Amino acid sequence: MLQRSNALRCLTRASYGRSSKPFLTHLHNPWFRRSYSPGPSDGQPYEIAVLGGGITGLSTAYWLTKKAPKANITVYEASKRVGGWVQSLEMDVDGDTVVFETGPRTLRTGSVNAMVTQAMLEDLDLADDIIFTSKDAASSRNRYIYYPDHLVRIPFPVDGLLDTLSTVLLEPAFEGILWQVLKEPWKWTRPSHLLDESVGEFLTRRIGKTATNNLVSAVFHGIYAGDIWQLSAKSIMRSAWELEGSFGSFGRGLSECLEHGALVDARDAELKSVLEPFLDGSQFMDDFKSSSVFAFKGGLSRLTEALETYLEDCPNVTLMTNCHVDDLTCEGALDLHNSGVLTDGKVRFNVTDMTDERRLRAPQVVDKDLVISTLPSRVLASMFAWKTESGISPYRGRPIPSIEMGDWATVMVVNFYFRESNIVPVKGFGYLIPQSVPFENNPERALGVIFDSDAVTGQDTGSGTKLTVMMGGHYWAGWDKYPSPEHATQMAMDLLKRHIGDIPEPAKTMATLQENCIPQYRVGWDTATKSAHEQLLHYFGGRLRVAGPSWHGVGLHDCTRAAYDVTEGADGWHRGKSEPRTGLEMFKEDPVFLHSKTMQQPKKTRFY
């Protein structure tokens, strides 16, 4: 086991040590997990609330213990458990242990956001719990789509020119793509007045409709469960959007990048320069560099469980589950004529104990110096209450309409375990299903299938085959009723038999409906987020911040990075040491991109 490094102490102003006391679970009141009083501090202790106990909420509380070590931190979670969409279940199959994931299961390496997660993993002593998948593994090299009626392997960079050309020229999925790619550098760029467009429109204009429909739509099914003709190109594909905006085309932009380095967000470059010196040099970090993805021996819940244990050991942190928060309002002197600066005051809200089913106890009124919401934007919008001359207004959400923006995709996740091994005819990570597949080949409206046994090896004690089918997403938009678990399991079996061939009966199945689990960043989302930042600053003066998938990306690494960012300056802005923040500062202006080699902004060479 790695010894805890001093890296996190160097990255933050201070570090709160672990408590030597054994951590407690439930106290007399079951919605309290742990409650201690902080040590002495200057004046009254600074009170911070974190709304939501998912991966973003737990990570936010974690970083607060590093950056605001003298503050009292309380995490409020509405459900009975923390962890949010991350949930791993160990199933017994004939004496063997099989891990079913109802949410994310593997995490990619290599990004700056991943480095934030890696720093947390090292600090939490989770090195021995991680399963690495090398870049040479079959699941790293073999990714498939299903089109129109069979599995098609996506060419891999090391395949060789002849194999790649053979696939591109002979497979219907790639028809005409080569010619479109060759023409791309000379296609007209977007007009300067175009502020945003859908991913589908953007890429059709650049690389043609075939590649967009058959390849890109499949990828976006796997990430967002979304419709590329509605998702925002500017918000989701920022680097590609910048390539066209700066150089007029992908081709000319990539040519410049070969000479000066890839385009990187200036914020990412700055954070990487801080993290890299502390992460380099250990075998643990070398393993990340040689891997494409990683997972955990007991599933991704191992991470949320470690965070929960860490927070329960911190004497200044309280975890509260089974509690409902509402009537969120700002109490104090708010100068609306001076950019919403809150000169004095707190954020007030009500907390209801949901274990009290008969509601015999009145809600508790809570005042906090700072509130960080990691809740979905639609949930946060429903909590607002506003003062009027006659008291609290019942018209929640109206003063900040941009908070409640966008739709959320619902996904049905169906897990299978078969006693037999190698029932899939190919080895790889799995396959995704593009929007262009005919209905008769995908009547279940599936998004993709993960070959779990190949994607993560060594997680189960059994030698059988584990698969996961994902269905729904944008196909189910507007539905008010979804398939039952039994019906969904049969639908998934029908899909597997049609796509893979004859397969045996499963030894274990589980179907989980993840309702409203993935935000859809539709065209115009970037503008709405800028407005949300301005309105949050105006009405709360920096005392309410937001983080999480609603704003900062749908991946787990995006959540840990958002937690890192939103906690900056949490210990001092109210004393004038830093500017008021909302967690959305990065959306005030378009991102600044730099060449990774020169750290200079690209020269504009648009082709009109």
KEBATOR-331378 format. One record per residue (C-alpha): y, x, z; residue in three letters; residue number from 1. Coordinates in steps of 0.001 Angstrom, whole numbers, plus 500000, padded with zeros to 6 digits. Layout:
# KEBATOR-331378
      yy      xx      zz  res    n
       Y       X       Z  ALA  NUM
...
END
This chain:
# KEBATOR-331378
      yy      xx      zz  res    n
  500000  500000  500000  MET    1
  503424  501305  499117  LEU    2
  505773  502047  501967  GLN    3
  508945  499988  501934  ARG    4
  511579  501983  500080  SER    5
  515255  502295  500911  ASN    6
  516227  501095  497445  ALA    7
  517265  497619  498549  LEU    8
  519372  499036  501337  ARG    9
  521196  501195  498827  CYS   10
  521681  498285  496432  LEU   11
  523324  496075  499031  THR   12
  525820  496603  501788  ARG   13
  523275  496107  504541  ALA   14
  519702  495087  505145  SER   15
  518433  492756  507818  TYR   16
  515257  494169  509324  GLY   17
  512062  492200  509714  ARG   18
  511489  490500  513031  SER   19
  508751  492019  515171  SER   20
  507859  488555  516507  LYS   21
  504918  486695  514955  PRO   22
  506333  484017  512713  PHE   23
  505974  480390  513628  LEU   24
  505092  477519  511336  THR   25
  506199  474060  512414  HIS   26
  508068  473594  515678  LEU   27
  508156  470290  517507  HIS   28
  510161  468786  514682  ASN   29
  507903  469340  511610  PRO   30
  510802  469707  509184  TRP   31
  511947  472887  510925  PHE   32
  510047  476014  509954  ARG   33
  511924  478672  511926  ARG   34
  515176  478760  513873  SER   35
  516799  481684  515661  TYR   36
  520344  482515  516633  SER   37
  521970  485533  515001  PRO   38
  523124  488582  516871  GLY   39
  526719  489132  517918  PRO   40
  529318  489109  515145  SER   41
  533063  488944  514722  ASP   42
  534144  485436  515689  GLY   43
  531996  482448  514771  GLN   44
  528859  483166  512698  PRO   45
  529288  482450  508991  TYR   46
  527169  479428  508039  GLU   47
  525503  479307  504612  ILE   48
  523313  476501  503232  ALA   49
  520879  476929  500342  VAL   50
  519916  473619  498750  LEU   51
  516421  473731  497291  GLY   52
  513354  475720  498307  GLY   53
  511986  476592  494876  GLY   54
  511796  480134  493537  ILE   55
  515583  480249  493026  THR   56
  516301  478926  496507  GLY   57
  513879  481307  498226  LEU   58
  515195  484250  496202  SER   59
  518779  483258  497035  THR   60
  517990  483218  500752  ALA   61
  516228  486573  500360  TYR   62
  519254  488228  498739  TRP   63
  521578  486639  501296  LEU   64
  519674  488451  504065  THR   65
  520561  491681  502266  LYS   66
  524147  490901  501298  LYS   67
  525288  488681  504192  ALA   68
  523125  489940  507076  PRO   69
  525311  488468  509829  LYS   70
  525375  484949  508388  ALA   71
  523272  482034  509540  ASN   72
  521259  480914  506498  ILE   73
  519571  477513  506254  THR   74
  517337  476477  503335  VAL   75
  516979  472723  502785  TYR   76
  513945  471504  500803  GLU   77
  513223  467821  500120  ALA   78
  509444  468141  499669  SER   79
  506754  469120  502158  LYS   80
  506375  472626  500739  ARG   81
  508561  475383  499363  VAL   82
  507907  477052  496018  GLY   83
  509042  474361  493585  GLY   84
  507288  474442  490200  TRP   85
  505361  477566  491217  VAL   86
  502034  476319  492563  GLN   87
  498653  478062  492469  SER   88
  495500  476286  493614  LEU   89
  492194  477999  494361  GLU   90
  489293  475844  493168  MET   91
  485665  476244  494223  ASP   92
  483236  476112  491284  VAL   93
  479597  476664  492215  ASP   94
  480628  479136  494886  GLY   95
  483067  480991  492652  ASP   96
  486838  480946  493163  THR   97
  488971  479915  490193  VAL   98
  492796  479899  490272  VAL   99
  494540  476990  488534  PHE  100
  498273  477308  487908  GLU  101
  500295  474106  487529  THR  102
  503427  476013  486505  GLY  103
  504122  479543  485265  PRO  104
  501207  481999  485421  ARG  105
  502288  485308  483890  THR  106
  505582  487205  483942  LEU  107
  506871  489522  481228  ARG  108
  508111  493041  481910  THR  109
  510886  495092  480376  GLY  110
  514027  492985  480821  SER  111
  516878  493574  483240  VAL  112
  516091  490249  484897  ASN  113
  512502  491445  485390  ALA  114
  513869  494520  487171  MET  115
  515423  492255  489819  VAL  116
  512021  490668  490414  THR  117
  510377  494097  490520  GLN  118
  512817  495261  493195  ALA  119
  511902  492210  495275  MET  120
  508163  492807  494778  LEU  121
  508417  496374  496021  GLU  122
  510457  495314  499042  ASP  123
  507916  492570  499833  LEU  124
  504975  495014  499656  ASP  125
  503198  493037  496929  LEU  126
  501987  496002  494857  ALA  127
  498330  495499  495774  ASP  128
  498466  491817  494811  ASP  129
  499581  492346  491211  ILE  130
  497363  492244  488117  ILE  131
  498842  494147  485169  PHE  132
  497972  493422  481549  THR  133
  498385  496525  479396  SER  134
  500272  496513  476127  LYS  135
  497024  497356  474320  ASP  136
  495066  494389  475715  ALA  137
  493860  491674  473339  ALA  138
  496107  489116  475025  SER  139
  499133  491348  474375  SER  140
  498311  492008  470716  ARG  141
  496885  488654  469685  ASN  142
  499205  485641  469707  ARG  143
  498389  482621  467571  TYR  144
  499910  479479  466181  ILE  145
  497948  476487  464950  TYR  146
  498964  475593  461384  TYR  147
  498229  473332  459597  PRO  148
  494575  472940  460641  ASP  149
  493453  476362  461917  HIS  150
  494480  479247  464166  LEU  151
  496780  481831  462588  VAL  152
  497327  485224  464202  ARG  153
  500941  486407  464296  ILE  154
  501229  489925  462811  PRO  155
  501624  492647  465425  PHE  156
  503788  495776  464829  PRO  157
  500816  498175  464910  VAL  158
  498666  496139  462522  ASP  159
  499580  498256  459537  GLY  160
  501503  497346  456409  LEU  161
  498545  496108  454346  LEU  162
  497184  493807  457061  ASP  163
  500637  492406  457734  THR  164
  501356  491769  454051  LEU  165
  497952  490141  453610  SER  166
  498637  487692  456418  THR  167
  502183  486927  455329  VAL  168
  501253  486402  451666  LEU  169
  498019  484449  452111  LEU  170
  498622  482191  455120  GLU  171
  500376  478853  454389  PRO  172
  502259  479227  457673  ALA  173
  504209  482176  456189  PHE  174
  504767  480810  452708  GLU  175
  508038  482138  451257  GLY  176
  509048  483897  454480  ILE  177
  509029  487404  453017  LEU  178
  511491  486460  450275  TRP  179
  513788  484702  452763  GLN  180
  513814  487765  455041  VAL  181
  514641  490063  452135  LEU  182
  517568  487817  451111  LYS  183
  518931  487405  454642  GLU  184
  521446  490307  454678  PRO  185
  523288  488816  451699  TRP  186
  523463  485216  452904  LYS  187
  526836  483798  453865  TRP  188
  527688  483854  457539  THR  189
  528789  480864  459588  ARG  190
  532445  479769  459406  PRO  191
  534624  481149  462194  SER  192
  535479  477652  463440  HIS  193
  531799  476801  464137  LEU  194
  531438  476946  467932  LEU  195
  527750  476061  468178  ASP  196
  524827  474597  466263  GLU  197
  521162  473864  466831  SER  198
  518555  476613  466769  VAL  199
  516962  474898  463796  GLY  200
  520186  474809  461765  GLU  201
  521133  478368  462709  PHE  202
  517808  479956  461754  LEU  203
  517244  477805  458683  THR  204
  520532  479153  457387  ARG  205
  519472  482744  458093  ARG  206
  515698  482977  457509  ILE  207
  514761  479700  455820  GLY  208
  513124  476454  456826  LYS  209
  509499  477639  456657  THR  210
  509894  480347  459294  ALA  211
  512025  478058  461427  THR  212
  509622  475104  461341  ASN  213
  506335  476987  461485  ASN  214
  507121  479931  463775  LEU  215
  510312  479381  465731  VAL  216
  509555  475787  466710  SER  217
  506195  476957  468090  ALA  218
  507856  479654  470214  VAL  219
  510361  477167  471609  PHE  220
  507528  474785  472453  HIS  221
  506106  477549  474618  GLY  222
  509361  478357  476402  ILE  223
  511416  475165  476537  TYR  224
  508970  472430  475446  ALA  225
  511990  471511  473344  GLY  226
  513134  470415  469905  ASP  227
  514752  473260  467941  ILE  228
  516922  470732  466104  TRP  229
  518635  469822  469394  GLN  230
  518618  473053  471419  LEU  231
  521768  475214  471332  SER  232
  521625  478425  469289  ALA  233
  524674  479943  470969  LYS  234
  523380  479321  474482  SER  235
  519747  480331  473964  ILE  236
  519925  482978  471212  MET  237
  523041  484847  472318  ARG  238
  522092  488221  470827  SER  239
  521175  486730  467437  ALA  240
  524350  484626  467499  TRP  241
  526349  487799  468192  GLU  242
  524580  489719  465406  LEU  243
  525685  487152  462845  GLU  244
  529139  486826  464344  GLY  245
  529805  490575  464416  SER  246
  528021  491788  461301  PHE  247
  527606  488678  459162  GLY  248
  523801  488855  459069  SER  249
  520765  489931  461068  PHE  250
  519876  492608  458539  GLY  251
  523211  494412  458630  ARG  252
  523419  493965  462371  GLY  253
  519986  495508  462904  LEU  254
  520963  498392  460636  SER  255
  523944  499109  462884  GLU  256
  521715  498823  465945  CYS  257
  519300  501422  464599  LEU  258
  522185  503899  464575  GLU  259
  524089  502895  467715  HIS  260
  521444  501142  469802  GLY  261
  520442  497540  470351  ALA  262
  523045  495028  471472  LEU  263
  522938  494457  475215  VAL  264
  524991  492174  477418  ASP  265
  527550  494270  479329  ALA  266
  526551  492550  482579  ARG  267
  522916  493497  481991  ASP  268
  523846  497085  481170  ALA  269
  525838  497394  484389  GLU  270
  523052  495968  486568  LEU  271
  520425  498134  484844  LYS  272
  522449  501248  485622  SER  273
  522389  500250  489303  VAL  274
  518712  499273  489540  LEU  275
  517065  501880  487332  GLU  276
  517608  504962  489545  PRO  277
  515952  503217  492470  PHE  278
  513026  501753  490514  LEU  279
  512032  504821  488498  ASP  280
  509564  507395  489736  GLY  281
  506891  505396  491573  SER  282
  503427  504571  490232  GLN  283
  504234  500927  490900  PHE  284
  507138  501005  488433  MET  285
  505173  503088  485933  ASP  286
  502596  500297  485857  ASP  287
  505327  497838  484874  PHE  288
  506451  500054  482004  LYS  289
  502936  500289  480569  SER  290
  502299  496538  480844  SER  291
  503308  493572  478740  SER  292
  502856  490946  481452  VAL  293
  501702  490738  485048  PHE  294
  500298  488101  487379  ALA  295
  498990  487888  490944  PHE  296
  495448  487912  492252  LYS  297
  495913  484621  494036  GLY  298
  498317  483185  491467  GLY  299
  502109  483177  491319  LEU  300
  502264  481310  494612  SER  301
  501594  484692  496194  ARG  302
  505233  485545  495461  LEU  303
  506685  482362  496961  THR  304
  504385  482683  499975  GLU  305
  505580  486265  500539  ALA  306
  509195  485128  500302  LEU  307
  508511  482315  502758  GLU  308
  506883  484720  505225  THR  309
  509753  487195  504844  TYR  310
  512351  484506  505516  LEU  311
  510423  483127  508499  GLU  312
  510503  486626  509959  ASP  313
  514293  486894  509583  CYS  314
  515995  485780  512819  PRO  315
  519062  484458  510986  ASN  316
  517151  482202  508556  VAL  317
  515980  478620  509031  THR  318
  513622  476934  506561  LEU  319
  513755  473132  506640  MET  320
  511355  470979  504624  THR  321
  511033  467208  504266  ASN  322
  514789  466754  504436  CYS  323
  517103  464792  502154  HIS  324
  520680  465969  501522  VAL  325
  523429  463675  500236  ASP  326
  527130  462789  500547  ASP  327
  528230  466311  499673  LEU  328
  531995  466652  500000  THR  329
  534683  469202  500772  CYS  330
  536429  468999  504129  GLU  331
  539637  470965  504594  GLY  332
  542902  472052  503042  ALA  333
  542301  472275  499294  LEU  334
  545354  473321  497278  ASP  335
  544740  471592  493935  LEU  336
  547954  473090  492522  HIS  337
  546799  476656  493076  ASN  338
  543566  476913  491049  SER  339
  541636  475021  493680  GLY  340
  541987  477661  496403  VAL  341
  540459  476392  499626  LEU  342
  542700  477771  502338  THR  343
  540662  476354  505199  ASP  344
  537722  474038  505554  GLY  345
  534002  473546  505069  LYS  346
  531498  471740  502889  VAL  347
  530119  468682  504654  ARG  348
  526918  466795  503878  PHE  349
  524336  464533  505485  ASN  350
  520770  465627  506220  VAL  351
  518054  463008  506718  THR  352
  514678  463761  508295  ASP  353
  512181  462353  505756  MET  354
  509295  462581  508258  THR  355
  510987  459705  510094  ASP  356
  509525  457047  507791  GLU  357
  511110  454173  509679  ARG  358
  514530  455878  509531  ARG  359
  515127  455358  513238  LEU  360
  517369  458410  513463  ARG  361
  520768  458548  511810  ALA  362
  521428  461308  509262  PRO  363
  522757  464535  510717  GLN  364
  526265  465516  509579  VAL  365
  526337  469227  508707  VAL  366
  529333  471499  508039  ASP  367
  528842  474814  506231  LYS  368
  531195  477609  505207  ASP  369
  529336  478120  501924  LEU  370
  526760  476013  500064  VAL  371
  524606  477433  497260  ILE  372
  522804  474741  495288  SER  373
  519665  475725  493400  THR  374
  518853  472089  492654  LEU  375
  518657  470599  489157  PRO  376
  522141  469692  487958  SER  377
  521274  465984  487758  ARG  378
  520150  466028  491421  VAL  379
  523271  467856  492573  LEU  380
  525490  465403  490675  ALA  381
  523899  462486  492533  SER  382
  524831  464031  495909  MET  383
  528586  464192  495485  PHE  384
  530758  461874  497527  ALA  385
  534543  461817  497306  TRP  386
  537237  460869  499771  LYS  387
  539463  457926  498993  THR  388
  542107  456189  501067  GLU  389
  539447  453761  502305  SER  390
  536846  456424  503082  GLY  391
  533937  457938  501139  ILE  392
  533709  456771  497542  SER  393
  530339  455387  496419  PRO  394
  531004  456556  492866  TYR  395
  529090  459773  493027  ARG  396
  529314  462372  490297  GLY  397
  532351  461042  488403  ARG  398
  534895  463768  489286  PRO  399
  532560  466491  487905  ILE  400
  530908  464864  484889  PRO  401
  529938  468212  483344  SER  402
  527565  468918  486271  ILE  403
  525153  466223  485153  GLU  404
  524530  467515  481660  MET  405
  521537  467616  479361  GLY  406
  518043  466236  479465  ASP  407
  514919  467618  481067  TRP  408
  511505  467888  479450  ALA  409
  508377  466493  481068  THR  410
  505152  468437  480553  VAL  411
  501550  467503  481282  MET  412
  499534  470573  482303  VAL  413
  495747  470233  482006  VAL  414
  493602  473034  483482  ASN  415
  489966  473583  482442  PHE  416
  487221  475848  483693  TYR  417
  483964  476135  481767  PHE  418
  480895  477855  483208  ARG  419
  480173  479385  479824  GLU  420
  482019  482550  478779  SER  421
  483547  483270  475361  ASN  422
  483679  479676  474147  ILE  423
  486880  480432  472220  VAL  424
  486167  482107  468846  PRO  425
  489107  484551  469187  VAL  426
  490551  486783  471899  LYS  427
  494222  486540  472774  GLY  428
  496910  485014  474937  PHE  429
  496573  481582  473359  GLY  430
  498246  479558  470639  TYR  431
  501358  477434  470210  LEU  432
  501702  474389  467998  ILE  433
  504801  474088  465775  PRO  434
  506624  470839  465081  GLN  435
  505551  471052  461432  SER  436
  501840  470448  462159  VAL  437
  500769  467084  460675  PRO  438
  500375  464257  463187  PHE  439
  496668  463821  462426  GLU  440
  496067  467398  463605  ASN  441
  498054  466947  466811  ASN  442
  498119  463249  467779  PRO  443
  498144  464255  471464  GLU  444
  501573  465845  470927  ARG  445
  500412  469096  472491  ALA  446
  502694  472110  472773  LEU  447
  500123  474867  473079  GLY  448
  496958  476216  474693  VAL  449
  496703  479263  476963  ILE  450
  493509  481341  477035  PHE  451
  493806  482066  480759  ASP  452
  490621  484112  480943  SER  453
  492085  486569  478420  ASP  454
  495709  486362  479574  ALA  455
  494882  487320  483184  VAL  456
  491652  489194  483856  THR  457
  490339  489733  487371  GLY  458
  491927  486667  488943  GLN  459
  488726  484594  489215  ASP  460
  485367  485543  490708  THR  461
  483505  483491  488091  GLY  462
  482733  484755  484576  SER  463
  483391  481505  482751  GLY  464
  486245  480472  480463  THR  465
  489576  479151  481747  LYS  466
  491997  477304  479466  LEU  467
  495249  475399  479954  THR  468
  496581  472717  477602  VAL  469
  500265  471753  477661  MET  470
  501381  468410  476221  MET  471
  504553  466335  476010  GLY  472
  507925  468022  476204  GLY  473
  510476  466653  473732  HIS  474
  507779  464483  472142  TYR  475
  507772  462363  475307  TRP  476
  511567  462093  475599  ALA  477
  512594  458582  476601  GLY  478
  509133  457569  477814  TRP  479
  509076  455574  481033  ASP  480
  505294  455811  481421  LYS  481
  503019  458805  480935  TYR  482
  499241  459234  480491  PRO  483
  497173  459122  483666  SER  484
  495425  462361  484748  PRO  485
  492123  460993  483447  GLU  486
  493605  459999  480111  HIS  487
  495460  463316  479794  ALA  488
  492237  465256  480466  THR  489
  490438  463353  477711  GLN  490
  493358  463896  475329  MET  491
  493254  467627  476032  ALA  492
  489485  467763  475461  MET  493
  489895  465969  472132  ASP  494
  492534  468512  471127  LEU  495
  490341  471503  472052  LEU  496
  487363  470129  470107  LYS  497
  489543  469553  467035  ARG  498
  491248  472959  467170  HIS  499
  488530  475254  468557  ILE  500
  485264  473525  467701  GLY  501
  482333  472337  469787  ASP  502
  482884  473203  473420  ILE  503
  480736  472382  476462  PRO  504
  481674  469991  479212  GLU  505
  484045  471588  481739  PRO  506
  482877  472412  485242  ALA  507
  486342  471773  486707  LYS  508
  489481  470043  485454  THR  509
  492903  469235  486828  MET  510
  495785  467382  485176  ALA  511
  499298  467675  486627  THR  512
  502366  465828  485392  LEU  513
  505439  468048  485757  GLN  514
  508169  465464  485377  GLU  515
  511648  466699  484383  ASN  516
  510629  470327  484812  CYS  517
  512456  472194  482004  ILE  518
  516177  471755  481231  PRO  519
  517144  471296  477598  GLN  520
  520192  473367  476635  TYR  521
  521481  471159  473847  ARG  522
  524237  471932  471374  VAL  523
  527525  472146  473284  GLY  524
  525859  473252  476520  TRP  525
  527956  476428  476655  ASP  526
  531215  474450  476591  THR  527
  529961  472032  479248  ALA  528
  529024  474941  481526  THR  529
  532509  476419  481248  LYS  530
  533918  473041  482230  SER  531
  531511  472827  485172  ALA  532
  532744  476197  486458  HIS  533
  536370  475085  486301  GLU  534
  535669  471759  487994  GLN  535
  533545  473249  490782  LEU  536
  536299  475751  491519  LEU  537
  538893  472990  491420  HIS  538
  537131  470586  493791  TYR  539
  535357  473018  496132  PHE  540
  537540  476123  495967  GLY  541
  534593  478541  495900  GLY  542
  532639  476971  498773  ARG  543
  530004  475468  496481  LEU  544
  528039  477729  494138  ARG  545
  525169  476888  491809  VAL  546
  522167  478803  490497  ALA  547
  518860  478072  488843  GLY  548
  517280  476805  485611  PRO  549
  519991  474197  485033  SER  550
  522389  477033  484325  TRP  551
  520809  480462  484081  HIS  552
  517554  480237  482115  GLY  553
  514151  478639  482548  VAL  554
  512011  481713  483327  GLY  555
  511105  482966  486792  LEU  556
  512931  486255  486167  HIS  557
  516009  484232  485184  ASP  558
  515806  482506  488571  CYS  559
  515570  485719  490604  THR  560
  518458  487220  488612  ARG  561
  520557  484091  489185  ALA  562
  519829  484397  492915  ALA  563
  520955  488028  492879  TYR  564
  524176  487184  491055  ASP  565
  525123  484055  493002  VAL  566
  524935  485893  496334  THR  567
  527477  488539  495319  GLU  568
  530415  488529  497718  GLY  569
  528820  485836  499879  ALA  570
  529754  487659  503058  ASP  571
  533437  488234  502464  GLY  572
  535297  486050  499995  TRP  573
  536424  483579  502687  HIS  574
  538192  486487  504401  ARG  575
  539970  487484  501197  GLY  576
  537592  490341  500355  LYS  577
  536554  488886  496986  SER  578
  537463  486091  494584  GLU  579
  536087  482554  495032  PRO  580
  532996  482066  492883  ARG  581
  530887  479205  491531  THR  582
  527870  481060  490155  GLY  583
  529048  480227  486621  LEU  584
  531659  482976  486194  GLU  585
  529706  484559  483358  MET  586
  530301  481441  481249  PHE  587
  534113  481521  481495  LYS  588
  534271  483708  478406  GLU  589
  531808  484583  475674  ASP  590
  529564  487477  476736  PRO  591
  530576  491040  475859  VAL  592
  527881  492941  473963  PHE  593
  527585  496731  473800  LEU  594
  525439  499112  471786  HIS  595
  522820  500527  474164  SER  596
  523234  504128  472912  LYS  597
  527005  504377  472770  THR  598
  527944  501662  475298  MET  599
  530669  500662  472850  GLN  600
  531407  497201  471506  GLN  601
  530215  496660  467934  PRO  602
  532738  496885  465149  LYS  603
  533185  493593  463364  LYS  604
  531966  493793  459755  THR  605
  531621  490120  458851  ARG  606
  530698  489249  455266  PHE  607
  532456  486132  453971  TYR  608
END
